Amino acid sequence: MDHGLDALRLGFAYEALARASAVAEETTACAQHLARAREHAGQVAAADDDQWLEENLATVNR
């Protein structure tokens, strides 16, 4: 279910879910959301956008 969003927007949506899960101390959900975000990061067409998403994912505190 992607709701017509491109890989970059989906990646950032999962990044936001991962951050919310981390704050709620839901480590399993956080890891699952990070994994989904990284899947979408690998599908981002522009390398600089992919790097931007990956840099943001690296700052999620689990």
Backbone torsions as a table, in degrees:
resi	resn	phi	psi	omega
1	MET	NA	104.9	-177.7
2	ASP	-113.2	-5.4	176.6
3	HIS	54.6	26.1	177.2
4	GLY	76.9	12.1	-179.7
5	LEU	-86.7	150.6	177.3
6	ASP	-80.1	170.7	-174.5
7	ALA	-59.7	-37.7	-179.2
8	LEU	-64.3	-47.9	-179.6
9	ARG	-65.4	-39.6	176.9
10	LEU	-64.7	-40.8	177.8
11	GLY	-59.2	-44.2	179.0
12	PHE	-71.3	-29.7	175.6
13	ALA	-65.0	-44.4	178.1
14	TYR	-68.3	-31.2	175.8
15	GLU	-63.3	-42.0	178.5
16	ALA	-64.0	-41.7	177.1
17	LEU	-63.6	-38.3	178.0
18	ALA	-63.7	-43.0	178.4
19	ARG	-62.8	-43.1	179.0
20	ALA	-63.3	-40.9	178.3
21	SER	-65.1	-38.1	178.6
22	ALA	-64.1	-43.2	178.6
23	VAL	-62.0	-38.0	-179.9
24	ALA	-81.4	1.9	-179.6
25	GLU	59.7	34.8	175.7
26	GLU	-98.9	80.9	-171.2
27	THR	-64.4	-36.7	179.4
28	THR	-65.6	-47.1	178.7
29	ALA	-62.9	-40.1	178.8
30	CYS	-59.0	-48.0	-179.7
31	ALA	-62.9	-40.0	179.0
32	GLN	-64.8	-43.1	179.7
33	HIS	-67.2	-38.4	177.1
34	LEU	-63.6	-40.5	178.6
35	ALA	-62.3	-43.7	178.6
36	ARG	-64.5	-41.0	178.9
37	ALA	-61.7	-41.3	179.7
38	ARG	-68.4	-33.8	175.1
39	GLU	-59.5	-45.3	-179.2
40	HIS	-71.4	-33.2	177.9
41	ALA	-59.6	-37.0	178.7
42	GLY	-67.9	-13.2	-179.4
43	GLN	-103.4	-1.2	-179.7
44	VAL	-70.3	129.1	-174.7
45	ALA	-68.7	-44.9	-175.7
46	ALA	-86.7	125.4	-177.2
47	ALA	-60.0	-37.9	-179.2
48	ASP	-69.2	-33.0	175.7
49	ASP	-69.8	-39.9	176.8
50	ASP	-59.8	-45.1	179.3
51	GLN	-63.0	-41.8	179.1
52	TRP	-59.3	-46.1	178.8
53	LEU	-64.5	-46.6	-179.9
54	GLU	-60.9	-39.1	177.5
55	GLU	-62.9	-40.0	177.8
56	ASN	-67.8	-40.0	179.3
57	LEU	-63.6	-33.4	-179.4
58	ALA	-67.6	-16.5	-178.0
59	THR	-95.4	0.9	178.7
60	VAL	-74.7	122.9	-179.4
61	ASN	-88.9	116.5	179.7
62	ARG	-88.6	NA	NA
